[in-house]
Amino acid sequence: MYIQSNLMAPAVATASMVAAALADPLIPLMWRRSLIQVLSALCFGEQDDVTEACQETARGCKWSLYEEIGSGRMIDAAAYAFELLTAFPEEKEGSGSSRRGSG
């Protein structure tokens, strides 16, 4: 699979469709990795305005990404989910405070 980093406006609609698909528990496991990989590629493109819009869309499915990491179903899907969550500075800060609060 190849997604060019020079994103165009349809990338935002694609990110929305991918985020919605990730929220569906009936999506086959083998497709989840590819969906997260596509979302990650869309969120790290070269056009700042399109990339920011895709990241905002991905923020809407952050709990699906956390669920993928915690489930242990597919290590590479979890790795893509983790990489994607690192794009959100507020998640980096929040994860540190939740670890401190739980210990």
DSSP file (Angstrom, degrees, kcal/mol; ACC not computed):
  #  RESIDUE AA STRUCTURE BP1 BP2  ACC     N-H-->O    O-->H-N    N-H-->O    O-->H-N    TCO  KAPPA ALPHA  PHI   PSI    X-CA   Y-CA   Z-CA
    1    1 A M              0   0    0      0, 0.0     2,-0.4     0, 0.0     0, 0.0   0.000 360.0 360.0 360.0 137.6    0.0    0.0    0.0
    2    2 A Y        +     0   0    0      2,-0.0     2,-0.5     0, 0.0    36,-0.0  -0.993 360.0 179.5-136.1 128.1    1.3    3.4   -0.9
    3    3 A I        -     0   0    0     -2,-0.4     4,-0.1     4,-0.0     2,-0.0  -0.993  30.0-128.0-124.3 122.5   -0.2    6.8    0.0
    4    4 A Q        -     0   0    0     -2,-0.5    41,-0.0     1,-0.1    -2,-0.0  -0.343   9.7-132.9 -68.7 151.6    1.7    9.8   -1.2
    5    5 A S  S    S+     0   0    0      1,-0.1    41,-3.3    40,-0.1     2,-1.5   0.600  88.7  89.7 -81.6 -11.3    2.7   12.5    1.4
    6    6 A N  S    S-     0   0    0     39,-0.2    -1,-0.1    40,-0.2    -2,-0.1  -0.659  74.4-162.4 -85.0  84.9    1.4   15.3   -0.9
    7    7 A L        -     0   0    0     -2,-1.5     2,-0.2    -4,-0.1    43,-0.1  -0.352  10.0-158.3 -77.5 148.5   -2.1   15.2    0.4
    8    8 A M    >   -     0   0    0     -2,-0.1     3,-2.1    42,-0.1     4,-0.3  -0.669  40.2 -87.3-115.2 172.9   -5.1   16.7   -1.3
    9    9 A A  T >> S+     0   0    0      1,-0.3     3,-1.6    -2,-0.2     4,-0.7   0.813 120.1  65.9 -54.9 -37.0   -8.5   17.9    0.1
   10   10 A P  H 3> S+     0   0    0      0, 0.0     4,-2.3     0, 0.0    -1,-0.3   0.693  83.5  78.9 -61.6 -14.5  -10.1   14.4   -0.3
   11   11 A A  H <> S+     0   0    0     -3,-2.1     4,-2.6     1,-0.2    -2,-0.2   0.862  88.4  55.0 -60.1 -35.1   -7.7   13.1    2.3
   12   12 A V  H <> S+     0   0    0     -3,-1.6     4,-2.0    -4,-0.3    -1,-0.2   0.921 108.8  46.2 -66.7 -43.9   -9.9   14.7    5.1
   13   13 A A  H  X S+     0   0    0     -4,-0.7     4,-2.1     2,-0.2    -1,-0.2   0.889 112.4  51.7 -64.1 -38.6  -13.0   12.8    3.9
   14   14 A T  H  X S+     0   0    0     -4,-2.3     4,-2.5     1,-0.2    -2,-0.2   0.917 107.7  51.8 -63.4 -43.2  -10.9    9.6    3.6
   15   15 A A  H  X S+     0   0    0     -4,-2.6     4,-2.6     1,-0.2    -1,-0.2   0.887 108.8  51.6 -60.7 -38.9   -9.7   10.1    7.2
   16   16 A S  H  X S+     0   0    0     -4,-2.0     4,-2.1     2,-0.2    -1,-0.2   0.910 110.6  47.5 -64.3 -42.3  -13.3   10.5    8.4
   17   17 A M  H  X S+     0   0    0     -4,-2.1     4,-2.1     2,-0.2    -2,-0.2   0.902 112.9  48.5 -66.4 -40.3  -14.3    7.3    6.7
   18   18 A V  H  X S+     0   0    0     -4,-2.5     4,-2.2     2,-0.2    -2,-0.2   0.919 110.6  50.9 -65.9 -43.2  -11.4    5.4    8.1
   19   19 A A  H  X S+     0   0    0     -4,-2.6     4,-1.1     1,-0.2    -2,-0.2   0.902 110.8  49.2 -61.0 -41.1  -12.1    6.8   11.6
   20   20 A A  H  < S+     0   0    0     -4,-2.1     4,-0.5     1,-0.2     3,-0.4   0.897 109.4  51.9 -65.3 -39.9  -15.7    5.7   11.3
   21   21 A A  H >< S+     0   0    0     -4,-2.1     3,-1.2     1,-0.2     6,-0.3   0.883 105.1  55.9 -64.4 -37.7  -14.6    2.2   10.2
   22   22 A L  H 3< S+     0   0    0     -4,-2.2    -1,-0.2     1,-0.3    -2,-0.2   0.787 101.2  58.5 -65.7 -26.3  -12.3    1.8   13.2
   23   23 A A  T 3< S+     0   0    0     -4,-1.1    -1,-0.3    -3,-0.4    -2,-0.2   0.646  86.8  91.2 -76.4 -14.0  -15.2    2.5   15.5
   24   24 A D    X   -     0   0    0     -3,-1.2     3,-1.6    -4,-0.5    -4,-0.0  -0.737  64.0-158.8 -86.5 115.2  -17.1   -0.5   14.1
   25   25 A P  T 3  S+     0   0    0      0, 0.0    -1,-0.1     0, 0.0    -3,-0.0   0.637  87.6  66.8 -68.8 -11.4  -16.3   -3.6   16.1
   26   26 A L  T 3   +     0   0    0     -5,-0.1     3,-0.1     2,-0.1    -5,-0.0   0.506  69.1 115.4 -88.0  -3.9  -17.4   -5.8   13.1
   27   27 A I  S <  S-     0   0    0     -3,-1.6     5,-0.1    -6,-0.3    -6,-0.0  -0.504  80.4-104.3 -64.6 127.5  -14.5   -4.7   10.9
   28   28 A P    >>  -     0   0    0      0, 0.0     3,-1.6     0, 0.0     4,-1.1  -0.219  22.6-122.6 -57.1 142.8  -12.3   -7.8   10.4
   29   29 A L  H >> S+     0   0    0      1,-0.3     4,-0.9     2,-0.2     3,-0.6   0.857 109.5  59.8 -54.3 -41.4   -9.1   -7.9   12.4
   30   30 A M  H 3> S+     0   0    0      1,-0.2     4,-0.5     2,-0.2    -1,-0.3   0.735 106.3  48.7 -65.3 -20.5   -6.9   -8.2    9.3
   31   31 A W  H <> S+     0   0    0     -3,-1.6     4,-2.5     2,-0.2    -1,-0.2   0.716  94.0  73.7 -89.5 -22.5   -8.3   -4.8    8.0
   32   32 A R  H <X S+     0   0    0     -4,-1.1     4,-2.6    -3,-0.6     5,-0.2   0.899  94.4  52.4 -60.8 -41.5   -7.8   -2.9   11.2
   33   33 A R  H  X S+     0   0    0     -4,-0.9     4,-2.3     1,-0.2    -1,-0.2   0.931 111.7  46.2 -59.8 -45.8   -4.0   -2.7   10.7
   34   34 A S  H  X S+     0   0    0     -4,-0.5     4,-2.5     2,-0.2    -1,-0.2   0.891 111.3  52.2 -65.3 -39.5   -4.4   -1.3    7.2
   35   35 A L  H  X S+     0   0    0     -4,-2.5     4,-2.5     2,-0.2    -1,-0.2   0.923 111.8  45.3 -62.9 -43.8   -7.0    1.2    8.3
   36   36 A I  H  X S+     0   0    0     -4,-2.6     4,-2.5     2,-0.2    -1,-0.2   0.883 111.7  53.3 -67.5 -37.1   -4.8    2.5   11.1
   37   37 A Q  H  X S+     0   0    0     -4,-2.3     4,-2.3    -5,-0.2    -2,-0.2   0.914 110.0  47.4 -62.4 -43.2   -1.9    2.6    8.7
   38   38 A V  H  X S+     0   0    0     -4,-2.5     4,-2.2     2,-0.2    -2,-0.2   0.936 112.0  49.7 -63.3 -46.6   -3.9    4.7    6.2
   39   39 A L  H  X S+     0   0    0     -4,-2.5     4,-1.5     1,-0.2    -2,-0.2   0.897 110.4  51.2 -60.3 -40.2   -5.0    7.0    8.9
   40   40 A S  H  X S+     0   0    0     -4,-2.5     4,-0.7     1,-0.2    -1,-0.2   0.921 108.9  50.3 -62.7 -44.3   -1.5    7.4   10.1
   41   41 A A  H >< S+     0   0    0     -4,-2.3     3,-0.7     1,-0.2    -1,-0.2   0.884 110.5  50.4 -61.4 -38.3   -0.2    8.3    6.6
   42   42 A L  H >< S+     0   0    0     -4,-2.2     3,-0.7     1,-0.2    -1,-0.2   0.804 108.8  52.2 -70.1 -28.3   -3.0   10.9    6.2
   43   43 A C  H 3< S+     0   0    0     -4,-1.5    -1,-0.2     1,-0.2    -2,-0.2   0.542 110.0  47.8 -87.2  -6.7   -2.0   12.5    9.5
   44   44 A F  T << S+     0   0    0     -4,-0.7    -1,-0.2    -3,-0.7    -2,-0.1  -0.084  83.4 132.5-123.4  34.8    1.6   12.9    8.7
   45   45 A G    <   -     0   0    0     -3,-0.7   -39,-0.2     2,-0.2   -40,-0.1  -0.077  65.1-110.9 -77.9-178.0    1.4   14.4    5.2
   46   46 A E  S    S+     0   0    0    -41,-3.3     2,-0.8     1,-0.1   -40,-0.2   0.734  92.9  82.9 -90.0 -25.6    3.2   17.4    3.8
   47   47 A Q     >  -     0   0    0    -42,-0.5     4,-3.2     1,-0.2     5,-0.3  -0.725  66.9-155.8 -86.5 111.8    0.4   19.9    3.5
   48   48 A D  H  > S+     0   0    0     -2,-0.8     4,-2.8     1,-0.2     5,-0.2   0.879  88.7  49.2 -56.8 -44.4   -0.1   21.4    6.9
   49   49 A D  H  > S+     0   0    0      2,-0.2     4,-1.7     1,-0.2    -1,-0.2   0.917 116.7  41.2 -65.7 -42.2   -3.7   22.5    6.5
   50   50 A V  H  > S+     0   0    0      2,-0.2     4,-2.3     1,-0.2    -2,-0.2   0.910 115.4  51.5 -69.9 -42.0   -4.8   19.0    5.2
   51   51 A T  H  X S+     0   0    0     -4,-3.2     4,-2.5     1,-0.2    -2,-0.2   0.916 109.4  50.0 -60.4 -44.5   -2.6   17.2    7.8
   52   52 A E  H  X S+     0   0    0     -4,-2.8     4,-2.2    -5,-0.3    -1,-0.2   0.895 110.4  49.9 -62.8 -40.3   -4.1   19.2   10.6
   53   53 A A  H  X S+     0   0    0     -4,-1.7     4,-1.8    -5,-0.2    -1,-0.2   0.895 111.6  48.6 -65.5 -39.4   -7.7   18.5    9.5
   54   54 A C  H  X S+     0   0    0     -4,-2.3     4,-2.4   -12,-0.2    -2,-0.2   0.894 110.6  51.2 -66.6 -39.3   -6.8   14.8    9.3
   55   55 A Q  H  X S+     0   0    0     -4,-2.5     4,-2.0     2,-0.2    -2,-0.2   0.887 107.4  53.1 -64.4 -38.7   -5.3   14.9   12.7
   56   56 A E  H  X S+     0   0    0     -4,-2.2     4,-0.8     2,-0.2    -1,-0.2   0.899 109.8  48.5 -63.3 -39.5   -8.4   16.5   14.1
   57   57 A T  H >< S+     0   0    0     -4,-1.8     3,-0.9     1,-0.2     4,-0.4   0.919 109.6  52.1 -63.7 -43.9  -10.5   13.7   12.6
   58   58 A A  H >< S+     0   0    0     -4,-2.4     3,-1.6     1,-0.3    -2,-0.2   0.830  99.5  63.7 -64.5 -31.9   -8.1   11.1   14.1
   59   59 A R  H >< S+     0   0    0     -4,-2.0     3,-1.4     1,-0.3    -1,-0.3   0.844  94.5  62.8 -58.6 -31.6   -8.5   12.7   17.5
   60   60 A G  T << S+     0   0    0     -3,-0.9    -1,-0.3    -4,-0.8    -2,-0.2   0.686 108.4  40.1 -68.1 -17.6  -12.2   11.8   17.3
   61   61 A C  T X> S+     0   0    0     -3,-1.6     4,-1.6    -4,-0.4     3,-0.7   0.080  76.4 119.7-116.2  24.0  -11.3    8.1   17.2
   62   62 A K  H <> S+     0   0    0     -3,-1.4     4,-2.6     1,-0.3     5,-0.2   0.828  72.8  56.8 -61.2 -31.0   -8.5    8.2   19.8
   63   63 A W  H 3> S+     0   0    0      1,-0.2     4,-2.3     2,-0.2    -1,-0.3   0.840 104.0  53.1 -70.7 -30.1  -10.3    5.7   22.0
   64   64 A S  H <> S+     0   0    0     -3,-0.7     4,-1.9     2,-0.2    -1,-0.2   0.872 109.9  49.2 -66.5 -36.1  -10.4    3.2   19.2
   65   65 A L  H  X S+     0   0    0     -4,-1.6     4,-2.0     2,-0.2    -2,-0.2   0.921 111.2  47.9 -68.6 -44.0   -6.7    3.7   18.9
   66   66 A Y  H  X S+     0   0    0     -4,-2.6     4,-2.7     1,-0.2    -2,-0.2   0.906 110.8  52.6 -60.6 -40.9   -6.2    3.2   22.6
   67   67 A E  H  X S+     0   0    0     -4,-2.3     4,-1.8     1,-0.2    -1,-0.2   0.887 107.2  52.1 -62.7 -39.0   -8.4    0.1   22.4
   68   68 A E  H  X S+     0   0    0     -4,-1.9     4,-0.8     2,-0.2     5,-0.4   0.902 111.2  47.0 -64.6 -40.6   -6.2   -1.3   19.6
   69   69 A I  H  < S+     0   0    0     -4,-2.0     3,-0.5     1,-0.2    -2,-0.2   0.934 116.2  43.9 -65.1 -45.9   -3.1   -0.8   21.7
   70   70 A G  H  < S+     0   0    0     -4,-2.7    -1,-0.2     1,-0.2    -2,-0.2   0.714 102.0  67.6 -74.0 -21.1   -4.6   -2.4   24.8
   71   71 A S  H  < S-     0   0    0     -4,-1.8    -1,-0.2    -5,-0.2    -2,-0.2   0.827  82.8-149.1 -72.7 -31.4   -6.3   -5.3   23.0
   72   72 A G     <  +     0   0    0     -4,-0.8     3,-0.2    -3,-0.5    -3,-0.1   0.673  55.8 128.5  71.0  16.2   -3.0   -7.1   22.1
   73   73 A R  S    S+     0   0    0     -5,-0.4     2,-0.4     1,-0.3    -4,-0.1   0.929  78.2   9.6 -71.1 -45.6   -4.7   -8.5   18.9
   74   74 A M     >  -     0   0    0     -6,-0.3     4,-2.2     1,-0.1    -1,-0.3  -0.965  61.3-155.2-141.1 119.6   -2.1   -7.3   16.4
   75   75 A I  H  > S+     0   0    0     -2,-0.4     4,-2.0     1,-0.2    -1,-0.1   0.874  96.9  49.5 -64.3 -38.3    1.3   -5.9   17.4
   76   76 A D  H  > S+     0   0    0      2,-0.2     4,-2.2     1,-0.2    -1,-0.2   0.860 109.7  51.0 -73.0 -32.6    1.7   -3.9   14.2
   77   77 A A  H  > S+     0   0    0      2,-0.2     4,-2.3     1,-0.2    -1,-0.2   0.905 111.3  49.4 -65.5 -40.3   -1.8   -2.4   14.4
   78   78 A A  H  X S+     0   0    0     -4,-2.2     4,-2.6     2,-0.2    -2,-0.2   0.880 109.0  52.8 -64.6 -38.1   -1.0   -1.3   17.9
   79   79 A A  H  X S+     0   0    0     -4,-2.0     4,-2.5     2,-0.2    -2,-0.2   0.920 110.3  46.6 -64.7 -43.7    2.3    0.2   16.8
   80   80 A Y  H  X S+     0   0    0     -4,-2.2     4,-2.3     2,-0.2    -2,-0.2   0.903 112.4  51.2 -63.9 -40.1    0.6    2.2   14.1
   81   81 A A  H  X S+     0   0    0     -4,-2.3     4,-2.3     2,-0.2    -2,-0.2   0.921 111.0  47.8 -62.9 -43.9   -2.0    3.3   16.7
   82   82 A F  H  X S+     0   0    0     -4,-2.6     4,-1.5     2,-0.2    -2,-0.2   0.929 110.9  51.0 -62.7 -45.6    0.7    4.4   19.1
   83   83 A E  H  < S+     0   0    0     -4,-2.5     4,-0.4     1,-0.2     3,-0.2   0.906 110.7  49.6 -57.4 -42.4    2.6    6.3   16.4
   84   84 A L  H >< S+     0   0    0     -4,-2.3     3,-1.6     1,-0.2    -1,-0.2   0.905 106.7  54.0 -65.6 -41.7   -0.6    8.1   15.5
   85   85 A L  H >< S+     0   0    0     -4,-2.3     3,-1.7     1,-0.3     6,-0.2   0.781  96.5  67.3 -65.0 -25.5   -1.4    9.0   19.1
   86   86 A T  T 3< S+     0   0    0     -4,-1.5    -1,-0.3     1,-0.3    -2,-0.2   0.658  85.8  71.3 -69.3 -13.1    2.1   10.6   19.4
   87   87 A A  T <  S+     0   0    0     -3,-1.6    -1,-0.3    -4,-0.4    -2,-0.2   0.616  87.0  74.3 -73.7 -11.3    0.9   13.2   16.9
   88   88 A F    X>  -     0   0    0     -3,-1.7     3,-1.4    -4,-0.2     4,-1.3  -0.866  65.1-165.9-109.1 102.5   -1.3   14.6   19.7
   89   89 A P  H 3> S+     0   0    0      0, 0.0     4,-2.0     0, 0.0     5,-0.2   0.839  88.5  60.2 -56.3 -34.3    0.7   16.6   22.2
   90   90 A E  H 3> S+     0   0    0      1,-0.2     4,-2.2     2,-0.2     5,-0.1   0.801 102.1  53.6 -66.0 -26.7   -2.2   16.6   24.7
   91   91 A E  H <> S+     0   0    0     -3,-1.4     4,-2.3    -6,-0.2    -1,-0.2   0.850 105.4  53.1 -74.8 -34.4   -2.1   12.7   24.7
   92   92 A K  H  X S+     0   0    0     -4,-1.3     4,-1.3     2,-0.2    -2,-0.2   0.937 114.0  42.5 -63.1 -45.7    1.5   12.7   25.6
   93   93 A E  H  X S+     0   0    0     -4,-2.0     4,-1.7     1,-0.2    -2,-0.2   0.913 114.8  50.5 -66.5 -43.3    0.9   15.0   28.6
   94   94 A G  H  X S+     0   0    0     -4,-2.2     4,-2.0     1,-0.2    -1,-0.2   0.856 105.8  54.7 -65.6 -36.5   -2.2   13.1   29.6
   95   95 A S  H  X S+     0   0    0     -4,-2.3     4,-1.5     1,-0.2    -1,-0.2   0.859 107.6  50.8 -68.9 -33.3   -0.6    9.7   29.5
   96   96 A G  H  X S+     0   0    0     -4,-1.3     4,-1.9     1,-0.2    -1,-0.2   0.904 111.2  47.0 -68.6 -40.9    2.1   10.8   31.9
   97   97 A S  H  X S+     0   0    0     -4,-1.7     4,-2.2     1,-0.2    -2,-0.2   0.849 110.1  52.8 -71.9 -32.0   -0.3   12.2   34.4
   98   98 A S  H  X S+     0   0    0     -4,-2.0     4,-1.3     2,-0.2    -1,-0.2   0.859 108.7  50.6 -71.5 -32.6   -2.6    9.2   34.3
   99   99 A R  H  X S+     0   0    0     -4,-1.5     4,-0.7     2,-0.2    -2,-0.2   0.916 111.4  47.8 -67.6 -41.2    0.4    6.9   35.1
  100  100 A R  H >< S+     0   0    0     -4,-1.9     3,-0.6     1,-0.2    -2,-0.2   0.902 112.0  50.4 -64.7 -39.3    1.4    9.1   38.0
  101  101 A G  H 3< S+     0   0    0     -4,-2.2    -1,-0.2     1,-0.2    -2,-0.2   0.751 108.4  52.0 -71.7 -23.8   -2.1    9.1   39.4
  102  102 A S  H 3<        0   0    0     -4,-1.3    -1,-0.2    -3,-0.2    -2,-0.2   0.606 360.0 360.0 -88.8 -11.1   -2.5    5.4   39.2
  103  103 A G    <<        0   0    0     -4,-0.7    -1,-0.2    -3,-0.6    -2,-0.2   0.460 360.0 360.0-103.0 360.0    0.6    4.5   41.1
